Amino acid sequence: MTAGDPGQIFREEAAELLADLEAALLQLEQNPTDREPLDTAFRALHTIKGSGSMFGFEGAASFTHHLESAFDRMRKGELAATPAMIGIALAAKDHIRILIDDPASADAAAGDGILARLVEQSGSATMSACPRQEHDDVERRASWRVRFRLAPDVLERGTNPLLLLDELRELGDAEVVALTDGVPPLEELEPTRCHIAWDVILTTAHPRSTIEDVFIFVIDETELTIEPLSASASASAPVLAIASDGPAPSLREPFDAVPQARPSAPSKAEAGPEKGKAQPAANSIRVPAERLDDLMDQVGELVIAHARLKQLISDSVDLQIKSVTEEIERLSNGLRDITMGIRMVPVESLFGRFRRLVRDLSQELGKDVVLTMSGEETELDKTMIERLNDPLVHIIRNSLDHGLEPAADRVAAGKPPQGRIHLSARHAGTRVLMTIRDDGRGLDRDRIRAKAEEQDLIPPGAKLSDAELFQLIFHPGFSTARTLTSVSGRGIGMDVVKRTIDGLRGTIEVSSTAGGGTEITLGLPLTLAIIDGLLVRVGQGRYVIPLFAVEECVELPPDVERRHANRNFLNIRGALVPFLRLRDSFGVRHPPDLYQKVVIISSGDKRVGLVVDQVLGDHQTVIKSMSKLHADVANFSGATILGDGSVALIMDIAQIVAAGQIQEPRREAS
């Protein structure tokens, strides 16, 4: 199915609407009196029903209609938004997704069961009836004159006026007249523009608000009047067929009271502003993710080609060539930033998925849990967002099952009965720190150690820090669950988390307090494509240090090197900063430069110096993944191609600092 296929377009839009619907339902469950999520849910259902019918998804449209009717009654105060109703609505939302994504696999019996529960909870056996049959009491019926003229570009934006008329007919007896006086001569006719207005005499038991809801998605750009008619006026109103040519004089006069956007056949000069006025509808377009990936690949190749050009003309004295090269650099940098910006999306789209997960799991486990969030506006590469879903699901499931205690145990420990899980995200330089924190019992250090010794992961009595001990939970097959449940106990999940985060060049840090909860922090790069780097030389090899971690560069004092070979601290403006000699870490045998440099970097809350032979300058780094043969090479997260065609390795700052913390004490002890 191509990206331009109407069915696929509807599925994409329906996926967004269903996500909005789920978020609104969960918000409504927390605050049943809040009108905003109720209106949001109704609008989503209304759109899915109308668009589904338009694009041929009749099963989804018919099923959605029943749920829409229930929410219409909620909006009128006839039905309460109880937890049971929200549960049924969430189950119905899942069934609607199946009816849209894969109608052939939809379980009809499951759908009928959901509708039966809906009828039972609504307290009305007429829920499955269509709206026109729901209020067939003649004594309560009233007549209305509905006159509307849609925006000229409404057809171009996918709205079908005939569907609006069909919805009016569903509300009762409708007598429709088309007003064609706005239709221009044939030679000036634009077939994609809407030139017709309508006048409808509607007799219905529904209130005015229900009639207005028919136009809910076009109301801002529609000339609409809804006037009540007296019983005598309704009885004497002529029954008119839909006019195909010429105006309707008897109805034209009252319609003129409404400001007319196009009272007569427009000239070409008049048509121009209307086209300009319609432009906001095209402010955004849908682009397949594959095209964005291809665009990023091309931008990466452009950056590499520019680096080669810059290398070739480095010794040139031709000022014109240098000027053109600088202009190309400016343009490629701008194109890079724009392309990366297109791929960035707020993590809100990721976090929002977990409200339903926490709700369903807390009910399954019999725990009262609330999910809170902060930093949802933090942006991350779309590819990162997609690949983070499964790791976060595993972490949240473990927090609910292992971390949070039952209400009785929490009260006995002096905690509130309701458990809490908090998701947060924030920028740290050009990285994003994503934290999952719960206020549960914390990790059981003794049990983790016992399980690790049982599986021969560590020798008995081994001395490990808390950070090292907690990293064992990411080992394949490792689980401390005492019982096997549908949620956990099989030792599958946390190792997947570790592999996925490593594949994203990220880090995982775990901290826990006995009885105070557990906090897991994921450190993630903003993008997987291009970064700014600092190119350095160590021996004869060249390496890239991610620029987000670099604070400053200083010269290594000669006396430190000659007189204090084991001294690992520099005095930087009164602050002691430890440093690592990369020559030793990389096993370089080439003689060191006379004047070595120290690159001061920040890793977490620590400042560390990296001693290099030479700082070569900044470098636009197009990240290339390491091959499978080099997947286990420590201290490096990838590679890049330099202007002369050679390869430079990209340093993994966290790994280098961690390795240095282990090596330096050993070196000092020896």
N, C-alpha and C positions, 0 to 999 in steps of 0.2 A: 504494500500500500504506500503510495507516494505521499510526500508532505502536502501536496495540493489536493489530495482526495478529501471531499467534504466529510466523509465518515470519519476519517482520521482527525480532521480538524475538530469535529464535534467531540471525539474521545478526549483529545487534549484539553479542550475547554471544560468538558465535563469533569475531568480529573481535578482541575482547579476548583470547580464549583463544589465537588464532593469534599475536598479538603476544607473549604470554607464552611460547608455544612457541618462536618464533624467538629471543627473548632467551635462553631456557634452552639452546637448541642452540648458540648462539654462545659462551655461557659454558662449556658442556660441551666445546666444541672447544678452548678455551684450557686447560681443566683436566679431562681425561677421567676422573680418579679422584674428582671431586667428586660426591657422592651427591645433593646438594640439587637442582641443575639437572636431573639425570636423573629424579628423582621429579616435579619440576615438569612436565617434558615429558610423562611418562607420564600424569599427572593430566589435563593439557590434552587429550591424545589420547583418554583414556578418556571425558571429558565430551563432547567433540565427537562421538564415536561414539554414545554413549548418547542424547544430546539430538537428534542428527541423525536417528536412527532414530525417535525419539518424534515429531518434527515433520515427518516425511515426506521427509527428505533421505537417501534410501536409498543413492544413489550415493556421497555423501560419507561416510556411515557405513560402507559396505562397504570403501571405499578406505582409510579411516582405520584400520579394524580390522587390516589387514596391518601398517601401521606400528606400531600399538600392540603387536602381537605381538612385533615385533622389539625394542621397548623393554622389554617384559616380560622378554625373554631377557637384555637388558643388565642389568636390575635383579637378575637371578639369577646374574650372572657368566658366562653362557654365551656372551655376545657382547661384543666390545670396541667402545667408542665411538671408532672411528678417524675421521680426517678424511674418508675416503671415505664412511663411513656418515653422518657429519654432512652432507656435501654432498648425499647422496641424500635425507636427511630434510628438508633445506631445500627441495629441489625438490619433494618430496612435499607439504610445507606449502603451497607456492605452488599446486599442483594442487588441494589441498583447498579453498583459498580460491575458486578458479574454480568448483569443484563446488557451493559454497555460494552464491556471489554470482550466478553465471550458468551454471547447469548445461547449458543448451542450447549454449553456446559451448565447453564442455570438449572437449579433444582426447583421445578415447579411446585413440588410439595412443600419445600422450605418457604417459598414465597407465599403460598396459601396459608401456611402456619403463621407467618408474620402478620398477614392481614387479619387472620382470625384473632390474634392477640391484640391487634390494633382496635378491632371492633369491640372486643371485650373490655379493654381499658377505657375506650371512649364512652362506653355506656350507651351506645347507639347501634342498633342493627342496620341502620341505613348508611353506615360509613362507606360501604362499597358501591352505593348508588352514585350516579353522576349528579353534579350540582343542580341541574335543572329539575331532577326528580326529588331532591332533598326538600325543596320548599314548594310543593305543588298545591299549597293551600290557597285557593282563589281569594279568600277573604283578606289575606295579608299582602296580596300583590299590589304593586304600584307601577305607574307608567312614568318613564323618563325620556327626555329628548337628549340624545348624545350626539354632539357634532364635533368632528375632529378633522384636522388637516395635519398630516405628518410632514416632517422636514423633507426638503427636496431630495436629499442624498440618502434617504432611509433605505432604499433598495440596495444601494451600493454597500451599505453596512450590514446587510444580511437580514433585515427585518421584512417579514412578509405581511402586508396589511390584511390579506385574506384570513390569516390566522387570528388576528385581532377580532375580526368580524365573527369568526367561528367561536371565539371565547365569549363574545357578547351573546351569541345565539344559545350557548350553553346555559346562560343565566336565566333565560326565559324566552318569550315570544319577541322576535326582533323583526322590524320592518326597515329595510335598508334602502337608502337612496344614494347613488353616487353623484356627486356634483362635479361635472366635467367642464365647467366654464373656464377652468384654469389650464386646459389642455391647449398647447400652442398649435399653430399650423403644422402640417405634416413635414414641410421642409425644415422647420426649426425644432422638431420634436427630438428630444434626447431620450432614448428608450430606457436608460438606466436611472432616470429621474422620476420622482413621484409627482404627478400633476393633478391628481384627483383628491377631492375631499369627500367626506361621507356624513350623512345625516341619518340617524337611527332612532326609531321609536321603539323603546325597550320596555316590555311589561314583565316585571320580575318581583319575586319576594325578597330579593337580596337588597341590602342597604346601599347607599351611594358609595361607601368606602370600597365595597366589592367591585363596583363598576370601575372605580378609579384604579384598582389593582390590575385591571386588564392592561392599562397603559403604563404600568409601573416602570418599565425600562425605556420608555420613549417619552415620558411626560415632560422632561426638561426641554425638548425641542418640538413639542407638539402643541398646536392651538386646539384646546379642548374646552368644551362647555358641557355641563351636565345639568339639565333643568328639570324639575319635577313637573309633570302634567296633571291637571285636574282630571277627575274621572270623566267629566263631560268632554273635555278636550281630547282625552284618549279615545273615547268612543266615537267622536266625530272625525278623528284623524284619518285621512284617506290612506288606503292601502296602495302603496306605490311599488312598482317594479324597479329594479336597478336601472338607472338611466344610462344609456350608452352614448347619447349625443345631446348636446345642448344643455343649458342650465335648468334648474328646477325653480321657477319663479316663486312658488308658494313658500319655499324654504330658504330662499336666498337672502331675503331681507333680514331676518333675525341673525343669520350667520355673518352678515356684514358688520354687526356690532363688535365682533371679535377682530382685532388687528390682523390684517391679511399680509402674509409674507409675499404671496404672489397673486394679486387680485386679478391680473389679466395675463395674456400671453407675454412672456418675458422676451425682451430683446437680448441680443448677444451681449450687449454692454451690461445689461442687468444680470445676466447669467454669470458673469465673471465673479462678482463679489460673493455670490452664493457658493461658487466652487471654492473660493478662498475661505469662506466661513466653515466649510465642511472639512477643512484640513486637519483639525485636531483629532478627528476620528482615526487618522492614519499615523498618529505619533509613534506607534509601536507596531512592530511586525514580529511574526514568529519565524525563527531561523533554526533549522535542525542542528543539534549539538555537533554532529559530525563536520558540518561546515565550519563551525568555530574552531574545532580541533585542527582542521586543514589550514585555516587562516593562521592559527598560532604556529603551526609547523613552518609555513611560508615566512612568517615574521622572523622566526628563529634562524632560518637559512639566510634571510636578509641581513640579520645582525652579524652572522659569521662572515658573509661576503663583505660587509663593510669593514670588519676587522682586518680582513686580508688586504682590502684596498688601503686602509690606513697604514698597514705594515709596509706595503709596496712603495708608498710615497713618503715614507718617514724621512728619507734622505734627499727628497726632491727640493729644489729651490723655486719651482714654478708656483707662484702665489695663486694663480687662477685654479690650478688643480687642487691646491690645499683648500681654497675657498669652497669649491664644489664638494670636496670630501666632507668639510664641516657642515655644509648644508644637507648632505645626504645623512650625516649622523643625526642632525636635528630632526629630520623627517622620520628616520627609522625609529628614533627614540619616542617620538610622538605617536607613531603607528603602534609601537610596542605597548605604550601605556594605554592607548585607546582599546586595543585588542584585549589586553588583560582586564581592563575595566568592564568590557562587555561580558566577560566570563564570570565576573564577581557577583555573587548573590548573597543576601543576608542569611545568617544561620537560622533566622526565624523559620524559614521553610523546612529546616531540618528539625529544630526543636519542637515545632508544632505537632510533629508526628507522634511524639512520645506521651502526649496527654492521654490519648486513647489507650496506649500500652499500659501506663500506670493505673488507669481506671480499671481496665479489665483484669490485670494481674492482682491488684489489691482486692478485688471482689473474689477472685479465684482462691487467693491465699487467706481470705478472711482478715485482712489488715486494713486499717484506716490510714491512707497515705495521701498526702497532698504534694503535688509537683509545682515548684516555683522556678522561675527563670529570670535571668538578667542578661543584658548584652546581646539581645536578639538582633539588634541592628548591625552587629559586627559582620563584615563581609569576608567571604572566602570563595576560592575558585570553585566553580560549579562541579568540576570533576572531584574535588575533595569532598564536597557536600554529599555527592552520591556514594562515595566509598566509605564515608563515616557512618552511614546508617546502621549497618550490621554491628560494628564494634560498640556503638553506643547502646544498641538494644541489649547486647550481652551484659554490658556493665550495669545498666539499669535493672535488668532482671536479677542479677546477682545482688544488687543493693536491696531489692525488695525481698528476695528469698533469704539470703544469708545475713544481710546487714540489719534490717529493721526487725525489731522484736514484735511479738503480738502485744495488743493493747494492755493486757493484764501484766505482762512482764515490764512494760515501759512504766506503768503506774507504780509498780513495786520498786523500780529503780529511781523513782522521783522525777520521771519525765512525763510530758503530756501524752495522752493516749494516742494521739494522731502522729504518725511518723512523717518525716519530711525528707524529700529529695530535691536538691537544688542544682539546676543546670546553669552554667554561666560561660560567657565567652568575652574575651577582651584582646585588644591588640598589644603586642609587646615587640616594638620595633616593626620588622616586616614579618613577624610570626604572629600566630593566634594561639592563645592559651585557652583551652576548653576544659572546664572543671565539672566533675560530677561528685557532689558531696551529699552524704546522708548523715542523719543523727542517730544511727543505730548503735549496736553493741560494739562495733569495731572489729578488727581482725584478731583472731585467736592465735597469738604468736606460738604458744606451746603446741597447739594442734598442727599448725603449718610446719613447724620443725619436725614433729613426730611423723607426719605424713611424708615429708621430704626424705627423712632418714629411712623410712619404710620402703620408699621407692628408689633408694640409693642415689638420690640427687645430691646429697651432702653426706660427709662422713659423720658418725656420731660425735657429738660434742663440738662440732666446728663452730668457730667464732664468726658470727655474721652480724653486721649492722641491721637495723630495722629495714632500711632501704633494700639491702641485699636479700633479706629474708622475704620481704613482700614481693620481690620480683619472681620468686618461685611459683606464685599462683598463676603465672603465665606459661608455665611448663606444660607441654601436651599431656593430657590425661590426668592432670593434677586437680583433685577436688577434696574438700574437707567435709562435704555434705554427709551426714550420717544416714540419711534415707534417700531413696531414689524417688523423685517426683517428676511431674510433667514439666517443671520449670528448671530443675537443676539436679546434679548428682552424678552426671555421666562424665564429667571432666572435659566436656567439649564446650568451647566458647572463648575462654580467656586466652588460650593460645592463638585462636583466630584473631582476637583483638591485637595481640602483640605482632603477629605477622602482618596484619593490615597496616598498622601504624608504622612499622618499620618500612613497609613498602611505600609509604607516603613520605619517607624521610622525616618522620616525627619521633617524638620521645614520649615515654610514659613514666610518670612519677607517682608513687603511692605513699600516702601517709595515713596513719590511723592512731586513734587514741582509745584505749580500753574503756568501753562504756560511753565514749563520746562521738563515735562515728568514724567514717572512712572518707578520704578525699583522694580522687584519682584525677590527675592533671595531664592532659594531652597537649604537647607542644607541637604545633603544625606550621609548615611553611604556607605563605599566602597562595602560592601557585607552584605547580610542578614543571613550569616551562622555562622561564627566564628570570634570572636574578642579577642584581648588581654585585660585583665581587671585587676584591683587592688581589691583584696578581703579585705573588712574591716568588723569590727564588731561594731554595735551600740546596746547597751544593750545586749540582748542574740541573736539578729538576725544578720545574715551575709548578706552582700550586695556586689554587684560588681559595681565599678566605671569604665567606659570605659577608658582604658589607654591612648587613644589619647588625652584626655582632661586633664590628670594629668601632672603638672609641677614639683611639689616637695611635700615633707611631712615634717612638722615641729611639734614641741611639743607646745601645748597650754600653754602659761605662766600662772602659778597659780594665779598671782595677777589679771589677766584679769578676771578670773572666779570668784574669791572671792570678789574683790573690785569694779569691774565695770561690774555688771551683764548686764547692758544695753549698754555696749560699744561694738560696732560691727566692730571694725577695729583692724588689727594687723599691726605692723611695721615690714615689711619684707625688710631688707637691705635698709632702708630709704624710702620705698614706702608703702603707706597705702593701705591695702587689706581688704575689708569687708569679714566677715565670717558669716556662718549660722550654728546654732546648730541643727544637724540632730535629736538629741534626742527630741527636741521640735517639729520639723516638723513631725516626725513619731509618736509622742505621747508615747514615751518610759517611763515606770515607774520604770524600774530596776535602782538601784543606779549606778551612773557614776563611771568609773574607776578613780583612783587617778590622773594618768597622762594621760590626753586625748591628742589626736593627731589632727592636722589640715592638711587636704589634699588640697593643692592649685591647683585649676583647672582653665582652661581658657574656657570661653564661649563667643564666638564672640570676641569682642575687650575688654572684661572685665576679670579681674582675681578675683576669689572668693575662699574663704576658706570653706571647709566642716569639721566641728568638729565631729570626730568619737571617739569611745572608744579605738579601737585597729586597727592597720594596720597589716593584716595577711600575705600579700605578693601578688605576681603576680599570675594570674590564666588564663589558656586557657579557654575562655568562649564560649561554644557552645550554641547559642541563641535558646531558645524555645519560641514560641509565647504564649501569655497569652490566657486563655480560654475566651469564650464569656461572662462568668459570671464576669470576671475581666477586661473586655475590657475598662471600664471607670475608672479604678484605676489610679489616678494621680501619677506623679513622677517616674513611672517605665515603661520601654519600652519592657520588656520581663523577662525571668527567665532562670536559668541554673541549671544543676545538679552537685553537688559537689562530691568529691571523696568518702564521706561517705554515699552517696545516698540522702542527704538532698537537699533542694531547696534554692537557693539564688536569690533574685530579682536583676535585672539590672537597675541601676538608669538612668533616663532620665535627663541628666544634664541641658538641656535648661528649662525643666519644673520645676526642683527644684530651679534653680536660679530665674526664673520668679515668682514662688510662694514665695520665700524668699524676693524678692523685695517688695512684697505686705504685707507679714506678719511682717517684721521687723519694718517698720514705725508705724504700728498699735500697736506693742508691746511697742515701745518707747513712743508712745502717751499715752498708758494706764499706 
